[in-house]
Amino acid sequence: MADASNNATHRLVILGSGPAGLTAALYSARANLAPILIEGAAPGGQLTITTEVENYPGFEHGVQGPEMMEIFRRQAERFGTRFTTGEVTAANLRVHPFELAAEGETIRAEALIVATGATAKLLNIESERRLMGYGVSACATCDGAFFRDKEAVVVGGGDTAMEEATFLTRFCSKVTIVHRRDALRASKIMADRARRNPKIAFIWDSIVEEIFGEPKAGVSGVRLRNLKSGAATDFRTDAVFMAIGHQPNTAIFQGQLEMDEVGYLKVRPGSTRTNIEGVFAAGDVADRVYRQAITAAGAGCMAALDAERWLEARHG
């Protein structure tokens, strides 16, 4: 925890190194706040498992997700952001300066930006990990356009799955929703919309047991297992989209920061301020609706400006 683990109190600490955290770092470093950014267990966030990013303005020909995060990082570092790698395992926001426990050390912060993101819930099978970004995705908005005139499978039965499937029909010739039950969990309006769409089909009482394909060639199909009969069948598809929800990375703030029933942090309308003065939230950790790199980056900018103004008001 070099640069962050001494007894000094840092003016601003940023948790998270995705688009929100790195943009917050860029803006706050340019404002001479000398931010410390703690990168966490997955530096770069969800974009590090994304291959091609085509919808971020400024990258006309697209860019690899990890490459884009490295560009963000270098830009933030150029203006004086100090980076440290480690996982924050506990936070005490009832004291000020705030106290964060990481790698056996205590980090103190006068202001804190939480940009820890959200983690897509996945099936946790080997083939899913191997093909993530090569035909397997957890974001139809990000990757749907790569599968124009192709067939896709969407895993899930809630509103997210219905939204993803409906969105994919703009590009795909056919979308098949695979759900482990015989009835959808989605709201009636979302379920009816999906059922009425002629491009959407359903496979009930089934799970994806394996995904076929290779990174170079992409996905070629899935093995489905019917949970009632036990029968396994192979099903051809060009893509698999996981739509079984996201889990915001907010466990260490339970009981301190206000959050919704899922765990997304609540912020004051029109700002990134949380219920605790001096603590700000940006990106997917507080966004259950959009979850895009560009909206996360925009929220990171807002959080840096909010933190800068809060610190200025305290010091005069």
C-alpha positions, 0 to 999 in steps of 0.5 A: 500500500505504498503512498497510502498506508502512512498515518497521513490523512489524504484530502481525497481517496477514490475507491475503484479504477473503472471509468468512474474512478479514473475520471474522478481521479483525472478531474480531482488531480487537475484540481490539485487535490492529490488523490489516492486511487485504490485500484481494488481486486480487479483494476480497470473494472468490467471493461477489462473483460470487454474486447472491443468498445465501439460506442465510447466517443472519441474512439472512431474505430473502436478500442479494446476495453483494457487498452481504453482503461490503460489510457484513462489511467495514464491520463489520471497519473499524468496530473498527479494521481497516486495509485495503490493496489489493494482491496479495502475490506472495511470502512468506518465512515462514522469517524472523520477523517474516514478510515479504510482498512486495506491490506492490514493498513489504515487509510484516512481520507477527508473526502471519499469517492466510492466508484467500486462498480457492480459485478455481473452475476454469472454462471461460474462455469469454465467455458463462460470465463474462457469465452467472455468477450468472445461471444459471451457478454453481460451487456447487450447494449455494449455488444449487441451490434457485433451480432447483426443477423446472427442468433443469440441466447439470453440467460435469465427471466427477469426484467433485465433479461427481457430488456436485453432480449428485446434490445438484441432483436434490433440486430439479431435474427433470433433471440432465445431466452433460456430460463430455469423456471417455467414462468418469468420473474419479469414484470407483466409489461416487460414479459408481454413485450418479449412474448409479442416479439416475433424474433424472441423464443423461450426455452423453459426449465433449463440451464446453460451447462456449457458454452461451446466455442473458441476465443478466435472463432467465437461461440458456436452453441450451448449445452442445455439441461432441462431441470425437470427431465434431466435431459441434455440438448445442444443448441446452436447459437452465435452469442450468449448474454448473461442477464441474471442481474448485477451485484453492486460492490457495496458490502463494506458500506452496509449500515453506513451508506444508504442503499436500495434493496439490491445494494446500489448506493443512493445519492441526492438527486442531481449530485453524487452526494451520499447520506454522509457528508464528504462521501460521494458515489459514482458509476455502476455502484449507484447506477442500476439503469444505464451501466455504461462506460460513458455514464460512469465516466460522467458520474466520475466527473460529477463526483470529483467536482462535488468533492472539490467544492465540499473540501473548498467549503470546509477549508474556505 
